[in-house]
Structures are given as C-alpha cells and as structure tokens.
Amino acid sequence: MIGIRLSPQEVEAIVKSAKEVFGNGVGVWLFGSRTDLTKRGGDIDLYIETEEGYDLKKLTRFLAKLYLRIGERKIDVILEKRGSDKEIALEAKAKGVRLC
C-alpha cells in the first residue's frame, strides 16, 4: 500500500487475522507513526471497528494470530463498536489508512 510503512505481507496478515476473528464486516485502519513516511520504526497502531465492539477474547485471539504471522512486536489496538463517536475513533479514521 502506498503511504504506509508496512510490507504487503504485514498488511495481508493484519487483514486476514481481523477477518478470521471478527468476520468479513470488520473495519481496520492503520494510524499513527506507521502512516508517516518520514519517520522510522514505531509500533503498529490499529483501530478496529466491529458490530459487537470491545471483546477481550476476540482481541486476544486476533493478536495471537497476528503475532504468529508477523512475529511479536509492539502492536496497539483500539477495538470499538461500529460508528463510535469517541475522539480516538474519529481521529484514527480521519487520519489513518483503511486496510479493510
């Protein structure tokens, strides 16, 4: 993808893991430093929207699948119900890059 600092394989792993755990209707945005091409390093910040919203078991399953695919690294996930009007949700969707 253009404009992000993740490999195509990393993007594919994120999308595949999200769909396997949360279903095909999941929305995933990458935001934060990985969307700034002038920076280096940094954690992977993901904003995820589902119909159910926050579910610790599903979040844990998602991270486990993702770690198996891309290796352990610092990944921050915000998991919200679709249509959330929280400030972080609006910010992540406005400034982030939608992966699926």
ABEGO torsion letter per residue (X at the ends): XBGBBBBAAAAAAAAAAAAAAAEAABBBBBBEAAABAABBEEBBBBBBBBAAEBBAAAAAAAAAAAAAAAEBBBBBBBBBBBGBABAAAAAAAAABBBAX
